[in-house]
């Protein structure tokens, strides 16, 4: 495991698998899965549909409070939170 993904796995809800870390978020009407890849410093948002299928979505469609939480978790794990804003 990478140091950053290990640090993220200590944050609420995060799991790490090698050099990737993932957290699931369930809002009032929407579900998201968020992944961080340490080797490339990339954050990917997935919206989980009602049938359980996940599709990647652009950041502009992700609720602001969720994006803020992800940036806070990244920062607490020693990752530059600006990577959350980087385009894929």
Backbone torsions as a table, in degrees:
resi	resn	phi	psi	omega
1	UNK	NA	150.8	176.0
2	UNK	-81.3	159.0	-179.9
3	UNK	-63.4	-42.4	-178.1
4	UNK	-69.5	-41.8	179.7
5	UNK	-69.0	-34.0	175.6
6	UNK	-63.9	-43.4	178.2
7	UNK	-63.5	-40.1	177.5
8	UNK	-63.8	-35.5	-178.1
9	UNK	-64.8	-14.4	177.5
10	UNK	-88.2	-8.2	176.6
11	UNK	-84.5	155.5	-176.1
12	UNK	-57.5	123.0	174.3
13	UNK	87.0	-15.0	-176.5
14	UNK	-79.8	145.1	171.7
15	UNK	-128.5	146.9	176.8
16	UNK	-119.6	147.2	178.0
17	UNK	-137.5	95.9	-177.6
18	UNK	66.3	-121.1	-178.7
19	UNK	-99.1	21.8	176.3
20	UNK	-127.0	148.2	175.9
21	UNK	-132.8	148.0	-174.5
22	UNK	-141.2	144.2	173.8
23	UNK	-136.6	147.0	177.4
24	UNK	-110.4	142.3	-178.6
25	UNK	-132.5	131.9	177.7
26	UNK	-122.1	111.9	177.0
27	UNK	-90.0	-168.7	-178.7
28	UNK	-63.1	-38.1	-176.8
29	UNK	-129.5	-6.5	-175.6
30	UNK	-133.3	151.7	176.1
31	UNK	-122.3	141.0	179.0
32	UNK	-133.3	150.8	168.0
33	UNK	-119.6	133.6	-177.7
34	UNK	-122.4	132.3	-178.5
35	UNK	-123.1	142.4	174.1
36	UNK	-122.4	129.6	179.8
37	UNK	-110.5	112.9	-174.7
38	UNK	-63.5	-44.3	-176.2
39	UNK	-59.1	-33.0	-177.3
40	UNK	-108.3	-9.9	-178.9
41	UNK	65.4	36.2	-175.6
42	UNK	-106.4	138.4	173.6
43	UNK	-110.2	129.0	179.7
44	UNK	-121.7	130.6	176.5
45	UNK	-102.1	134.5	176.2
46	UNK	-122.6	132.3	172.7
47	UNK	-96.2	130.6	-178.2
48	UNK	-96.1	120.6	-179.6
49	UNK	-77.7	170.4	179.8
50	UNK	-59.1	-28.3	179.9
51	UNK	-86.2	3.5	179.1
52	UNK	91.2	-7.8	178.8
53	UNK	-76.5	136.9	179.4
54	UNK	-107.3	137.9	177.7
55	UNK	-127.9	140.9	178.8
56	UNK	-68.1	142.7	-179.8
57	UNK	-131.6	154.9	176.6
58	UNK	-73.3	153.1	-177.7
59	UNK	-59.9	-32.7	-177.6
60	UNK	-63.4	-18.7	179.4
61	UNK	-95.0	-2.4	-178.2
62	UNK	-91.1	134.3	-179.9
63	UNK	-56.5	138.1	-179.7
64	UNK	-53.4	-45.0	-179.9
65	UNK	-60.6	-34.7	177.6
66	UNK	-68.2	-43.5	179.2
67	UNK	-62.3	-38.9	177.6
68	UNK	-63.4	-42.6	178.9
69	UNK	-62.2	-42.9	-179.8
70	UNK	-62.1	-43.8	178.1
71	UNK	-62.3	-39.7	178.4
72	UNK	-64.6	-42.7	178.8
73	UNK	-64.7	-42.4	178.2
74	UNK	-59.7	-47.2	-179.3
75	UNK	-60.4	-44.6	179.9
76	UNK	-63.0	-25.7	-179.9
77	UNK	-91.6	4.7	178.4
78	UNK	85.1	15.8	178.7
79	UNK	-101.1	137.9	176.7
80	UNK	-61.6	115.7	-176.7
81	UNK	-63.8	-15.1	178.6
82	UNK	-64.0	-21.3	179.9
83	UNK	-63.5	-23.2	179.3
84	UNK	-64.2	-26.7	-178.0
85	UNK	-89.9	-12.5	-176.8
86	UNK	-66.2	136.7	176.0
87	UNK	-70.3	156.4	178.3
88	UNK	-75.4	NA	NA
